[in-house]
Amino acid sequence: MLTIDALQYSNWSRAVFDAMRRGGLDCAHVTIAYHETCVETLRNIGAWNRLFELHGDLIMRAGCAEDINAAAAAGKTAIVFGFQNCSPIEDDYALVEIFHALGVRFMQLSYNNQSPLAAGCYEARDSGVTKFGKQVIDEMNRVGMVIDMSHSAERSTLDAIDYSSRPIAITHANPSSFADVPRNKSDAVLKALAGRGGMLGLSLYPPHLKHGSVCTRESFCTMAARTAELMGVEHLGIGSDLCSNQPAAVLAWMRDGRWRKPAAVDGAADAAPQWPPQPAWFESAADYPGLADGLAQAGFSAAEVERVMGQNWLDFFARSFGPAA
Amino acid sequence: MLTIDALQYSNWSRAVFDAMRRGGLDCAHVTIAYHETCVETLRNIGAWNRLFELHGDLIMRAGCAEDINAAAAAGKTAIVFGFQNCSPIEDDYALVEIFHALGVRFMQLSYNNQSPLAAGCYEARDSGVTKFGKQVIDEMNRVGMVIDMSHSAERSTLDAIDYSSRPIAITHANPSSFADVPRNKSDAVLKALAGRGGMLGLSLYPPHLKHGSVCTRESFCTMAARTAELMGVEHLGIGSDLCSNQPAAVLAWMRDGRWRKPAAVDGAADAAPQWPPQPAWFESAADYPGLADGLAQAGFSAAEVERVMGQNWLDFFARSFGPAA
């Protein structure tokens, strides 16, 4: 069984990569930018190049589905790059193709706040996808970079689903019906997403879970089963949002970037300044096998567990990561 | 016969690409940065991506020798990217690998002036290759980016030849014995270059020629024959330095960048503010066949003409553009 996690942002180290291998993780989509400029993002890619050099026995770079199969065959975890925000392309649509050439396969159009492309899920008003946003979607569609609306607002997300000529993704979020927080998604969004061939990655980040850190595996997996009924099991995968070993300072960077003073808290649901503890049954990247067991206990067939644990993402990557036909 | 030009910086347009095709040019190493920062260089790559999209019937991107053979077979001109200066990597050795991933295969360590890596050929004193310069050479050697010392000073060039673990290039210059200007190279440099497996691309830029714009083809080709005797014919190619259709403002950018006020002239040999006329027998990229004829008349055998017109560069690219063994 192939295991793919469509969102991780851990404090990368050999210990984390070891945990991935213990968990049988064949591929992780990893975040390489939140609020970074273009050059700052290149430096992050530079740091990853060094990780590939140092830990080439555990991880390898991946830009297409074939790379992931090759990683699985070699007993390594394939690493796919993505942005949680559009800051790396600055004001230049042409940087989409350049970052694609460097291995970036996902970009969120906005992260919590308004961006030049779309609104974030914590804004009071929702701009929808903007004029520049449409140009960037066209370019992402052309080169094969997946539009990710995990942190975007509802109207913006529906616009992106509708406007994009290729299926889009919400790599890490849960249904609002499970935990009603701004980051989770309405049934209307989830049905529209699936209706256009898109994918949802179910999140294991406590603020997105019913009862947070004490959410049970059974509760999570029952939600997964209900979501499969809503969307169709072929549109469901995992996007854990796992942030192993990250210091609190990183949480401040993710939330505050350079746009506000770090101490400010605006009452948003996940604005607390500390990392919440992970659920006991999903504490690290070593815990994917237990998740698969939980899905089976919640009524997924063996074939369906395989789909949700990785095969759906692999199929989606195969359709999405290359140039438009 | 394969024709490769190891340096052009024309004002790229369909007319220029048409001239390349008329001249049977199979590959051009094109300059994409003089004084540009990292992000500015990415924008230049973005502009090239658009040229590849619009003129894909005439040109194609190339990153290895196989790509050049494929271009030749398809009747297109292969485009290899290079920098005439180290400004795109700013202060970060890790950007070498990132630009290599984007197709950059040559970088000069300095352009006329002192850089953080090495001295330029117009400086009063010659730093040699610096501490950062050695780190960058190590990284260029590792990933497969060719060190080009065309605009560097003598000691710096000798240092680079000596320090680099892989052969380097002087993509566009002539022997000082032919025209004694700071940009041309001493016999000592040329012999050291060849001694370590390096390549010289002979320049057709008038300030590098005996008698400038009125240099005859016979004079140029006789110089080529003497240089082949000095270095060995296998170390010789063409690097025309052709700058077709460029406005005078571009010359100011090349020479002055942002480091001095545009009007200043410091008495350097090629500091004149206008483009010199090309020799009548090499006015555009359509004129490579006449150059091959001239080499034959100067006594090169048919096999040697093939080497100098392209095969030597192709062999060098095949050895140089990939990761170190």
Interface residues (C-beta under 8 A of the other chain):
Chain A: T37 C38 V39 L42 R43 I45 G46 A47 N49 R50 E90 D92 A94 L95 E97 I98 A101 L102 G103
Chain B: T37 C38 V39 L42 R43 I45 G46 A47 N49 R50 E90 D92 A94 L95 E97 I98 A101 L102 G103
